[in-house]
Amino acid sequence: MEKPPQYRVYLLRCWQERSQKERSRSSWRFALEDPETRQRHGFPDLNSLTTFLQASIDGASEDAEHEPEE
């Protein structure tokens, strides 16, 4: 029997923060929330967010490879 595909669901929040010292400077911040567990992950930049997502996807793939066949 074929297993259903794995997937992840996250609520993504993005917001811009301005530096208090340099009003012209701003940076984007990101947060992911798992709607099922309410677990939240915060990220200071886009690179951190994509690194987390890649690790999450890689971990899901590894888990699927190690599951016993039915």
N, CA, C and O atoms as a GROMACS GRO file, in nm:
protein
  280
    1MET      N    1   0.084  -0.118   0.000
    1MET     CA    2   0.000   0.000   0.000
    1MET      C    3   0.088   0.125   0.000
    1MET      O    4   0.183   0.136   0.078
    2GLU      N    5   0.056   0.216  -0.088
    2GLU     CA    6   0.135   0.338  -0.098
    2GLU      C    7   0.097   0.435   0.014
    2GLU      O    8  -0.020   0.452   0.046
    3LYS      N    9   0.199   0.497   0.072
    3LYS     CA   10   0.177   0.592   0.181
    3LYS      C   11   0.139   0.728   0.124
    3LYS      O   12   0.186   0.766   0.017
    4PRO      N   13   0.053   0.800   0.194
    4PRO     CA   14   0.021   0.935   0.147
    4PRO      C   15   0.143   1.025   0.156
    4PRO      O   16   0.231   1.002   0.239
    5PRO      N   17   0.150   1.127   0.073
    5PRO     CA   18   0.266   1.217   0.077
    5PRO      C   19   0.271   1.292   0.210
    5PRO      O   20   0.168   1.325   0.268
    6GLN      N   21   0.393   1.318   0.256
    6GLN     CA   22   0.410   1.398   0.377
    6GLN      C   23   0.402   1.545   0.340
    6GLN      O   24   0.436   1.584   0.229
    7TYR      N   25   0.356   1.624   0.434
    7TYR     CA   26   0.355   1.767   0.412
    7TYR      C   27   0.368   1.839   0.545
    7TYR      O   28   0.345   1.781   0.651
    8ARG      N   29   0.404   1.963   0.537
    8ARG     CA   30   0.416   2.051   0.653
    8ARG      C   31   0.325   2.171   0.630
    8ARG      O   32   0.311   2.219   0.517
    9VAL      N   33   0.264   2.218   0.736
    9VAL     CA   34   0.181   2.338   0.728
    9VAL      C   35   0.235   2.438   0.830
    9VAL      O   36   0.254   2.405   0.947
   10TYR      N   37   0.260   2.559   0.784
   10TYR     CA   38   0.306   2.666   0.872
   10TYR      C   39   0.229   2.794   0.839
   10TYR      O   40   0.191   2.817   0.724
   11LEU      N   41   0.209   2.874   0.940
   11LEU     CA   42   0.162   3.010   0.921
   11LEU      C   43   0.287   3.097   0.919
   11LEU      O   44   0.365   3.095   1.013
   12LEU      N   45   0.304   3.173   0.812
   12LEU     CA   46   0.423   3.258   0.796
   12LEU      C   47   0.386   3.402   0.825
   12LEU      O   48   0.289   3.455   0.771
   13ARG      N   49   0.465   3.465   0.912
   13ARG     CA   50   0.450   3.608   0.938
   13ARG      C   51   0.578   3.677   0.896
   13ARG      O   52   0.688   3.629   0.922
   14CYS      N   53   0.562   3.792   0.830
   14CYS     CA   54   0.676   3.872   0.786
   14CYS      C   55   0.650   4.016   0.830
   14CYS      O   56   0.539   4.066   0.815
   15TRP      N   57   0.752   4.081   0.882
   15TRP     CA   58   0.737   4.221   0.919
   15TRP      C   59   0.871   4.292   0.908
   15TRP      O   60   0.977   4.230   0.915
   16GLN      N   61   0.862   4.420   0.890
   16GLN     CA   62   0.981   4.502   0.873
   16GLN      C   63   1.008   4.578   1.003
   16GLN      O   64   0.919   4.641   1.059
   17GLU      N   65   1.132   4.572   1.049
   17GLU     CA   66   1.173   4.646   1.168
   17GLU      C   67   1.273   4.752   1.128
   17GLU      O   68   1.367   4.727   1.053
   18ARG      N   69   1.251   4.870   1.178
   18ARG     CA   70   1.343   4.981   1.152
   18ARG      C   71   1.438   4.995   1.270
   18ARG      O   72   1.398   4.981   1.385
   19SER      N   73   1.561   5.023   1.238
   19SER     CA   74   1.662   5.046   1.340
   19SER      C   75   1.632   5.177   1.412
   19SER      O   76   1.603   5.278   1.348
   20GLN      N   77   1.636   5.176   1.545
   20GLN     CA   78   1.609   5.299   1.620
   20GLN      C   79   1.723   5.399   1.605
   20GLN      O   80   1.700   5.520   1.610
   21LYS      N   81   1.844   5.349   1.587
   21LYS     CA   82   1.959   5.438   1.570
   21LYS      C   83   1.961   5.500   1.430
   21LYS      O   84   1.988   5.619   1.413
   22GLU      N   85   1.934   5.417   1.332
   22GLU     CA   86   1.936   5.463   1.193
   22GLU      C   87   1.797   5.442   1.134
   22GLU      O   88   1.765   5.333   1.086
   23ARG      N   89   1.716   5.544   1.136
   23ARG     CA   90   1.577   5.533   1.090
   23ARG      C   91   1.565   5.487   0.945
   23ARG      O   92   1.466   5.426   0.906
   24SER      N   93   1.668   5.516   0.865
   24SER     CA   94   1.662   5.477   0.724
   24SER      C   95   1.691   5.328   0.703
   24SER      O   96   1.662   5.273   0.597
   25ARG      N   97   1.748   5.264   0.804
   25ARG     CA   98   1.781   5.121   0.793
   25ARG      C   99   1.668   5.036   0.845
   25ARG      O  100   1.610   5.065   0.950
   26SER      N  101   1.636   4.933   0.773
   26SER     CA  102   1.533   4.840   0.818
   26SER      C  103   1.572   4.699   0.778
   26SER      O  104   1.655   4.678   0.688
   27SER      N  105   1.512   4.604   0.844
   27SER     CA  106   1.536   4.464   0.810
   27SER      C  107   1.406   4.387   0.828
   27SER      O  108   1.319   4.424   0.906
   28TRP      N  109   1.397   4.281   0.753
   28TRP     CA  110   1.278   4.197   0.761
   28TRP      C  111   1.299   4.086   0.862
   28TRP      O  112   1.408   4.030   0.872
   29ARG      N  113   1.195   4.056   0.937
   29ARG     CA  114   1.194   3.946   1.034
   29ARG      C  115   1.084   3.849   0.990
   29ARG      O  116   0.990   3.886   0.920
   30PHE      N  117   1.100   3.724   1.034
   30PHE     CA  118   1.006   3.620   0.994
   30PHE      C  119   0.973   3.530   1.112
   30PHE      O  120   1.055   3.512   1.202
   31ALA      N  121   0.854   3.474   1.111
   31ALA     CA  122   0.814   3.378   1.212
   31ALA      C  123   0.726   3.272   1.146
   31ALA      O  124   0.642   3.303   1.060
   32LEU      N  125   0.747   3.149   1.186
   32LEU     CA  126   0.663   3.038   1.141
   32LEU      C  127   0.592   2.981   1.263
   32LEU      O  128   0.651   2.968   1.370
   33GLU      N  129   0.466   2.947   1.245
   33GLU     CA  130   0.390   2.882   1.352
   33GLU      C  131   0.324   2.757   1.296
   33GLU      O  132   0.262   2.760   1.190
   34ASP      N  133   0.339   2.648   1.369
   34ASP     CA  134   0.271   2.524   1.334
   34ASP      C  135   0.130   2.535   1.390
   34ASP      O  136   0.114   2.539   1.512
   35PRO      N  137   0.026   2.541   1.306
   35PRO     CA  138  -0.109   2.561   1.357
   35PRO      C  139  -0.162   2.446   1.442
   35PRO      O  140  -0.253   2.465   1.522
   36GLU      N  141  -0.105   2.328   1.425
   36GLU     CA  142  -0.151   2.213   1.502
   36GLU      C  143  -0.093   2.214   1.644
   36GLU      O  144  -0.164   2.190   1.741
   37THR      N  145   0.037   2.242   1.654
   37THR     CA  146   0.104   2.237   1.785
   37THR      C  147   0.119   2.374   1.849
   37THR      O  148   0.149   2.385   1.968
   38ARG      N  149   0.099   2.480   1.770
   38ARG     CA  150   0.118   2.619   1.814
   38ARG      C  151   0.265   2.652   1.842
   38ARG      O  152   0.295   2.756   1.900
   39GLN      N  153   0.355   2.565   1.801
   39GLN     CA  154   0.498   2.591   1.819
   39GLN      C  155   0.540   2.700   1.722
   39GLN      O  156   0.503   2.698   1.604
   40ARG      N  157   0.618   2.796   1.773
   40ARG     CA  158   0.663   2.908   1.691
   40ARG      C  159   0.814   2.908   1.678
   40ARG      O  160   0.887   2.868   1.769
   41HIS      N  161   0.859   2.953   1.562
   41HIS     CA  162   1.001   2.967   1.533
   41HIS      C  163   1.022   3.107   1.476
   41HIS      O  164   0.955   3.146   1.381
   42GLY      N  165   1.116   3.182   1.534
   42GLY     CA  166   1.146   3.316   1.486
   42GLY      C  167   1.278   3.318   1.411
   42GLY      O  168   1.369   3.242   1.442
   43PHE      N  169   1.286   3.407   1.310
   43PHE     CA  170   1.406   3.415   1.227
   43PHE      C  171   1.444   3.560   1.203
   43PHE      O  172   1.358   3.642   1.170
   44PRO      N  173   1.572   3.592   1.219
   44PRO     CA  174   1.616   3.730   1.202
   44PRO      C  175   1.634   3.772   1.056
   44PRO      O  176   1.647   3.891   1.026
   45ASP      N  177   1.634   3.673   0.964
   45ASP     CA  178   1.653   3.705   0.823
   45ASP      C  179   1.601   3.592   0.735
   45ASP      O  180   1.572   3.482   0.783
   46LEU      N  181   1.591   3.620   0.608
   46LEU     CA  182   1.538   3.524   0.512
   46LEU      C  183   1.625   3.398   0.502
   46LEU      O  184   1.573   3.288   0.485
   47ASN      N  185   1.755   3.415   0.511
   47ASN     CA  186   1.845   3.301   0.503
   47ASN      C  187   1.819   3.202   0.616
   47ASN      O  188   1.817   3.081   0.594
   48SER      N  189   1.799   3.252   0.736
   48SER     CA  190   1.769   3.164   0.851
   48SER      C  191   1.638   3.089   0.830
   48SER      O  192   1.628   2.971   0.862
   49LEU      N  193   1.539   3.158   0.776
   49LEU     CA  194   1.410   3.096   0.748
   49LEU      C  195   1.425   2.983   0.647
   49LEU      O  196   1.375   2.872   0.670
   50THR      N  197   1.493   3.008   0.537
   50THR     CA  198   1.507   2.906   0.434
   50THR      C  199   1.593   2.789   0.482
   50THR      O  200   1.570   2.675   0.443
   51THR      N  201   1.692   2.817   0.565
   51THR     CA  202   1.773   2.709   0.623
   51THR      C  203   1.687   2.618   0.709
   51THR      O  204   1.699   2.495   0.702
   52PHE      N  205   1.600   2.676   0.790
   52PHE     CA  206   1.509   2.598   0.874
   52PHE      C  207   1.416   2.513   0.788
   52PHE      O  208   1.397   2.394   0.814
   53LEU      N  209   1.358   2.574   0.685
   53LEU     CA  210   1.266   2.500   0.598
   53LEU      C  211   1.336   2.385   0.528
   53LEU      O  212   1.280   2.276   0.515
   54GLN      N  213   1.459   2.409   0.482
   54GLN     CA  214   1.534   2.302   0.414
   54GLN      C  215   1.561   2.188   0.511
   54GLN      O  216   1.547   2.071   0.474
   55ALA      N  217   1.600   2.219   0.634
   55ALA     CA  218   1.625   2.116   0.734
   55ALA      C  219   1.497   2.039   0.767
   55ALA      O  220   1.501   1.918   0.788
   56SER      N  221   1.386   2.108   0.772
   56SER     CA  222   1.258   2.045   0.800
   56SER      C  223   1.220   1.947   0.689
   56SER      O  224   1.174   1.836   0.715
   57ILE      N  225   1.241   1.989   0.565
   57ILE     CA  226   1.210   1.903   0.451
   57ILE      C  227   1.306   1.784   0.446
   57ILE      O  228   1.263   1.671   0.422
   58ASP      N  229   1.434   1.809   0.470
   58ASP     CA  230   1.532   1.700   0.469
   58ASP      C  231   1.502   1.600   0.580
   58ASP      O  232   1.515   1.479   0.559
   59GLY      N  233   1.462   1.648   0.696
   59GLY     CA  234   1.429   1.560   0.809
   59GLY      C  235   1.307   1.475   0.778
   59GLY      O  236   1.303   1.358   0.815
   60ALA      N  237   1.208   1.532   0.712
   60ALA     CA  238   1.088   1.457   0.675
   60ALA      C  239   1.122   1.349   0.575
   60ALA      O  240   1.068   1.239   0.581
   61SER      N  241   1.213   1.380   0.482
   61SER     CA  242   1.253   1.281   0.381
   61SER      C  243   1.327   1.166   0.446
   61SER      O  244   1.305   1.050   0.411
   62GLU      N  245   1.414   1.196   0.541
   62GLU     CA  246   1.490   1.092   0.611
   62GLU      C  247   1.398   1.005   0.695
   62GLU      O  248   1.417   0.883   0.701
   63ASP      N  249   1.299   1.066   0.761
   63ASP     CA  250   1.204   0.989   0.841
   63ASP      C  251   1.127   0.891   0.753
   63ASP      O  252   1.104   0.777   0.792
   64ALA      N  253   1.086   0.936   0.635
   64ALA     CA  254   1.009   0.851   0.544
   64ALA      C  255   1.094   0.735   0.495
   64ALA      O  256   1.043   0.624   0.475
   65GLU      N  257   1.223   0.758   0.474
   65GLU     CA  258   1.312   0.651   0.425
   65GLU      C  259   1.333   0.543   0.532
   65GLU      O  260   1.358   0.427   0.498
   66HIS      N  261   1.325   0.580   0.659
   66HIS     CA  262   1.354   0.486   0.766
   66HIS      C  263   1.229   0.419   0.826
   66HIS      O  264   1.240   0.338   0.917
   67GLU      N  265   1.111   0.453   0.774
   67GLU     CA  266   0.989   0.390   0.823
   67GLU      C  267   0.979   0.248   0.770
   67GLU      O  268   1.010   0.224   0.653
   68PRO      N  269   0.937   0.154   0.854
   68PRO     CA  270   0.926   0.016   0.807
   68PRO      C  271   0.812   0.001   0.706
   68PRO      O  272   0.710   0.070   0.714
   69GLU      N  273   0.830  -0.090   0.613
   69GLU     CA  274   0.726  -0.119   0.513
   69GLU      C  275   0.614  -0.196   0.580
   69GLU      O  276   0.638  -0.276   0.670
   70GLU      N  277   0.491  -0.173   0.537
   70GLU     CA  278   0.377  -0.246   0.591
   70GLU      C  279   0.345  -0.366   0.506
   70GLU      O  280   0.251  -0.440   0.537
   0.00000   0.00000   0.00000
